[in-house]
Amino acid sequence: MSTRSDFVKHCTPLDNATAGLVDIVKLALLEIVDGRLNEILEEEITRCSSVINEILFLLSTQAKKHSENVTGQ
């Protein structure tokens, strides 16, 4: 039987970022009632920015490797 830790082991940075963005939306919807939407969004966007930067770095690294493989053949 799969556990959460098994699932997490197979998550990519993109999966994690997507989950983070879903969390942002969920929190935003919940916090609208409390009137703290802007504060929560700012906190969550700041928290997720490092994950987004990591994804962009990984994508650029993969694109560079792919380009080198294509031109090297």
Long-range contacts (C-beta under 8 A, 24 or more apart in sequence): 13-51, 13-54, 13-55, 13-58, 14-55, 16-51, 17-48, 17-51, 17-52, 17-55, 20-44, 20-47, 20-48, 20-51, 21-48, 24-48
